[in-house]
Amino acid sequence: MRINDCADPEGGVQAGADAELKDIVMGLHWDPPQGDAGADAADLDAWCVLFDAQGSVLEVIHPGRLRGADGSVIHTGDSRNGASHWDDERIFVFLGALPEAVSRLAFFVASATGRAFHEIRGAYCHVSDRTSERERLRLELTTLAGCTVHGVATVQRVAAGWNMSADAHAVPADLRALLEGAKRSGAASGV
């Protein structure tokens, strides 16, 4: 599968940087094909990558590996058809419970079928407060023409807790290789 990422989308990202981050959820939604019962359903996947202070990948949580970081990161499982009325996939992150070795985490969305995001009806993702469900960031994936993988947000450990950056970012080459390998094998093991 060929992966195309977009490092600079034309809008669609809104973030709130005023709240204390504690427990967050990354939600991913898309709609099933409309009308044609024989149309192929899109399949998007939510990923969370944990990094150490040097930027090395510690762990990757995704539909093939649902728990990580001693249970402080939990993926709800793989949805392959976008049939949910709200989020099709979710990743819960309990920031206070993350091991000290985790300095940063990043959320990614990947198209498991290789279909570009702009071709997937109703595709969006968000990062929200787990308790209040208040959105801190929302990205309309349909605005990312030609992209099949995209970095959504980065959460960085700082002295006072955690800061979230909504800046779009390209997928690092080593992570791109991991995503491609996971798609070829159907489900990746952890890093």
C-alpha positions as CSV (number, residue, x, y, z in Angstrom):
1,M,0.0,0.0,0.0
2,R,1.2,3.5,-0.8
3,I,1.0,6.0,2.1
4,N,0.5,9.7,1.4
5,D,0.7,12.1,4.3
6,C,-0.1,15.8,4.5
7,A,2.1,17.9,6.7
8,D,0.1,21.1,6.2
9,P,-3.7,20.8,5.7
10,E,-5.7,23.7,4.5
11,G,-7.7,24.3,7.6
12,G,-10.0,22.0,9.6
13,V,-7.9,22.1,12.8
14,Q,-9.2,23.9,15.9
15,A,-7.6,23.4,19.3
16,G,-8.1,24.6,22.8
17,A,-5.0,25.1,24.8
18,D,-6.5,26.6,27.9
19,A,-7.4,23.5,29.9
20,E,-5.3,21.2,32.0
21,L,-4.9,17.8,30.3
22,K,-5.4,14.7,32.4
23,D,-7.4,12.0,30.7
24,I,-8.0,12.4,27.0
25,V,-9.7,10.4,24.2
26,M,-8.9,10.5,20.5
27,G,-12.1,9.7,18.5
28,L,-12.3,8.7,14.9
29,H,-15.5,8.7,12.8
30,W,-16.5,8.1,9.2
31,D,-19.7,7.2,7.5
32,P,-20.4,3.9,5.6
33,P,-20.9,4.2,1.8
34,Q,-24.3,5.6,0.9
35,G,-26.8,4.0,-1.5
36,D,-24.8,1.3,-3.3
37,A,-24.9,-1.8,-1.1
38,G,-22.0,-3.3,-3.1
39,A,-19.7,-0.3,-2.5
40,D,-16.6,-1.0,-0.6
41,A,-16.6,0.4,2.9
42,A,-13.7,2.6,4.0
43,D,-11.6,1.4,6.9
44,L,-9.8,4.0,8.9
45,D,-7.5,3.2,11.9
46,A,-6.6,5.3,15.0
47,W,-3.0,5.0,16.2
48,C,-1.2,6.4,19.2
49,V,2.6,6.4,19.3
50,L,4.6,6.8,22.5
51,F,8.0,8.4,22.4
52,D,10.8,8.8,24.9
53,A,12.8,12.1,25.6
54,Q,15.2,11.3,22.7
55,G,12.3,10.8,20.3
56,S,12.6,7.0,20.0
57,V,9.4,5.0,19.6
58,L,8.6,3.2,22.9
59,E,5.2,1.7,21.9
60,V,2.5,1.8,19.3
61,I,-1.1,1.3,20.2
62,H,-3.4,0.5,17.2
63,P,-6.3,-1.9,16.2
64,G,-3.9,-4.9,16.3
65,R,-2.5,-3.9,19.7
66,L,-5.2,-2.5,21.9
67,R,-3.4,-1.8,25.2
68,G,-0.1,-0.2,26.0
69,A,2.0,1.7,28.5
70,D,1.0,-0.5,31.5
71,G,-2.7,-0.1,30.7
72,S,-2.7,3.7,30.5
73,V,-3.4,3.8,26.8
74,I,-6.5,1.8,25.6
75,H,-7.8,1.3,22.0
76,T,-11.4,0.3,21.7
77,G,-10.9,-2.0,18.8
78,D,-11.0,-2.1,15.0
79,S,-14.1,-0.8,13.2
80,R,-14.0,-1.8,9.5
81,N,-17.1,-0.2,8.2
82,G,-17.8,3.3,9.8
83,A,-21.3,2.2,10.9
84,S,-21.2,3.7,14.3
85,H,-23.4,6.8,15.0
86,W,-20.6,8.5,16.8
87,D,-16.9,7.5,17.1
88,D,-16.0,4.3,15.2
89,E,-12.7,3.9,17.0
90,R,-11.4,5.6,20.2
91,I,-8.1,5.7,22.0
92,F,-8.2,6.6,25.7
93,V,-5.0,8.0,27.3
94,F,-4.7,8.4,31.1
95,L,-1.9,10.9,31.1
96,G,-1.2,10.7,34.9
97,A,-0.7,7.0,34.6
98,L,1.8,7.0,31.8
99,P,5.2,5.6,32.7
100,E,7.8,8.3,33.3
101,A,9.8,7.1,30.2
102,V,7.0,8.5,28.0
103,S,7.9,12.0,27.1
104,R,5.6,12.6,24.2
105,L,2.7,10.9,22.4
106,A,1.3,11.4,18.9
107,F,-2.1,10.5,17.4
108,F,-2.3,9.4,13.8
109,V,-5.1,8.3,11.5
110,A,-4.4,5.8,8.7
111,S,-6.5,4.5,5.9
112,A,-6.3,0.7,6.1
113,T,-7.7,0.3,2.5
114,G,-5.5,3.0,1.0
115,R,-8.5,5.2,0.1
116,A,-7.7,8.9,0.4
117,F,-9.4,10.8,3.3
118,H,-11.2,13.2,1.0
119,E,-13.0,10.2,-0.6
120,I,-14.4,9.0,2.7
121,R,-17.8,10.4,3.6
122,G,-18.0,12.1,7.0
123,A,-14.4,11.4,8.0
124,Y,-13.2,13.4,11.0
125,C,-11.3,12.9,14.3
126,H,-11.1,14.8,17.5
127,V,-9.2,14.9,20.8
128,S,-11.4,15.5,23.8
129,D,-11.4,15.6,27.5
130,R,-12.4,12.0,28.6
131,T,-14.6,13.2,31.5
132,S,-16.5,16.1,30.0
133,E,-16.2,15.0,26.3
134,R,-15.3,18.6,25.5
135,E,-13.4,18.7,22.2
136,R,-9.9,20.2,22.5
137,L,-9.1,19.6,18.8
138,R,-11.1,18.6,15.7
139,L,-9.8,17.7,12.3
140,E,-12.0,17.3,9.3
141,L,-10.2,14.5,7.4
142,T,-12.2,15.2,4.3
143,T,-10.2,18.4,3.8
144,L,-7.0,16.4,3.3
145,A,-7.0,15.7,-0.4
146,G,-4.9,12.7,-1.5
147,C,-3.8,11.8,2.1
148,T,-4.0,8.3,3.5
149,V,-2.2,8.9,6.8
150,H,-2.0,12.0,8.9
151,G,-0.6,13.2,12.2
152,V,-3.4,14.6,14.2
153,A,-1.9,16.0,17.5
154,T,1.1,15.7,19.7
155,V,0.9,15.7,23.5
156,Q,4.2,16.6,25.3
157,R,5.1,16.2,28.9
158,V,6.2,19.5,30.5
159,A,7.1,20.5,34.0
160,A,3.5,21.5,34.9
161,G,1.9,18.5,33.3
162,W,1.0,18.1,29.6
163,N,0.7,20.4,26.6
164,M,-1.1,19.5,23.4
165,S,-0.1,20.8,20.0
166,A,-2.6,20.7,17.1
167,D,0.0,21.5,14.5
168,A,-0.2,19.0,11.6
169,H,3.0,17.1,11.1
170,A,4.4,14.6,8.6
171,V,4.8,11.0,9.5
172,P,8.4,10.2,10.4
173,A,10.1,7.7,7.9
174,D,10.5,5.0,10.6
175,L,6.9,5.3,11.6
176,R,5.8,5.3,8.0
177,A,7.6,2.0,7.5
178,L,5.9,0.6,10.6
179,L,2.4,1.7,9.3
180,E,3.1,0.2,5.9
181,G,4.3,-3.1,7.4
182,A,1.3,-3.3,9.7
183,K,-1.1,-2.8,6.7
184,R,0.7,-5.6,4.7
185,S,0.5,-8.1,7.6
186,G,-3.1,-7.1,8.6
187,A,-2.1,-6.2,12.2
188,A,1.2,-5.1,13.7
189,S,2.8,-6.2,16.9
190,G,4.0,-3.6,19.3
191,V,7.3,-1.8,18.9
